[in-house]
Amino acid sequence: MYSKAEASDIKKEFWTRFGMYMKPVKNAEGNTINWINYKTGIRHLYFRMDTGKRTAAIAIEMKHPSEEERLLIYEQFESLRDYFKDTIGEDWEWQQVFYDDDGSTASRIFAVLENVNVFNKESWPYIISFLKERMIKLDLFWNDVKIQFEI
């Protein structure tokens, strides 16, 4: 068992390594970006990555404070579901409504890698590979469809 400080240090080391691993990877437009803090350019729309004791996950999260606006964004993604699946190469989970750790309502589209543990460094190559592949494809998808969300 790790103390909070030790657990924080291990996660920080993982994300630092992931960032270093992704640094030479250019986005779909050929630019250098910060993959860990990916900027979608749309308020209240986030690309998130998370790791834990049992899983790693990547998600598109819609957290608009207006339920109407959030559902509109989610519907826009749903209209692109086939293109999303074709670009990503797999079907992710789709949740129109879920509740964050802080209890706020959001929508998300996500994929999870089971049976990995960020606190076990032997899992890191699997987690990095999982996140890298999906983040690059998500960026490619977003590069093609972002303009539809800006309108």
N, C-alpha and C positions, 0 to 999 in steps of 0.2 A: 504494500500500500504506500502511496506517495502522499506527502503533505501537499497542501494547496500550492505552496511555492515551488516544490519539486515538479508537480504536475504542470504548472504554468511554464516552468523552464523547459520541460520536455516538449510541450506543444510549441513554444516559441522556437526551439531548435528545429522542430519539424518544418514549421512554416518558413523559417529562414532558409533551410535546405531546399524546400520546394521552390521558393522564390529564386534562389540561385540556379536551380535546375531549369526553370522556365525563362530566366532572363534572356538567353540568346534566341528564344522563340519569338518571332514577329507575329503580329496579328494579321488578319485577313487582308488588310490594306498595306502590309509590309512595314508597319511602324512598331517601335519598341513600346511596350505598355507594362503596367503593373498588373499582372495576372491575378494576384491575391486580392487586390482592391479594384477589381474591374469596374470601370465607369460605363454604365449603359447610356448615359446622356438623357435619361428619362427619370424625372422625379418619382420617387417611391417605387422604383423598379430596380431590383438588385439581382446580381448573380452571386450566389453564396456557395462556399465550400466549407465543410465541417468534418471533423474527425473526432473519434471517441474511443471508448474501451472495446466496442464491439462492431462499429461500423465507420464508414466514411461516406459522405454524401455530397452531392452537387445539386444546386437548385436555382430555379428562377423564382424569385419571391416578389409578389405584388403586395405592397403595404400601404396603398393610398388610404388616407384617413376617411375619404368619402367612399362608402360601400358601393354607391352607384358607379363612381369612376373606377374603383378596383375591379368590379365585375365587368365593366366595359373593356378594360385592358385584358382581363382573363378571356373574355369572348374573342378578342382580337387574336390572342394566341390560339384559341380553339379553332378559329377559322384557318389557321396555318398548321394545324396538327399533322396533316399528311406530309407537308413540306418539312416540318420539324423532324418527323420520324425518318424521312429520306435523308436529310442532312446529317443527323446525329447517328443514324444507323441502328437505332433501337427505340423502343417505345418507353418513355419515362412514365412515372406515376403522375396523375393529374388530380389536384385537390382544389376545388373551387373555394372551399372554406376550410381553414384550419386556424388553430390558436397558437400563437407564439409562446415562448417561455414567460413573457411578461403579460400574457393574457390578451394581447391585441389580436384582432381578426386580420387574416391575410389570405392570399391565395398562393398556390405554388405548383410548380412542375419540377419533379425531382427524380434522381436516380440514387440508389444506395448500393454500396459494396458491403456485403456481410462478412463476418468472421475475420475482421482485421482489428488491430489494436494499435493506436498511435503511440502507446507507451511501450510497445514491443518494436524495437528498431528493425527486426526482421520483417515486419509488416510494411515498413516504409516504401520499399520498391513497388509493392502492389498498390498501395494507396496513391503514390505519386503517379504511377502509370494510369490508374483509373481516372484520377482528377485531370491529368494532363490531356489525355485523349479526348475527354468529354468537354473540357474547357476550350480546346482548340476548335472542336466542331461547333460548340455553342457560339463562339466568336464568329465563325464562318456563317452560321445561320443568322446571327444578329446583324452582321454586316449587310446581308441581303434584305432583311425585313425591317430594320430600324426606322426607315423613313415612314413606314405605315403607322408607327406609333408616335411620330413627331407631329403628325397632322392634327 
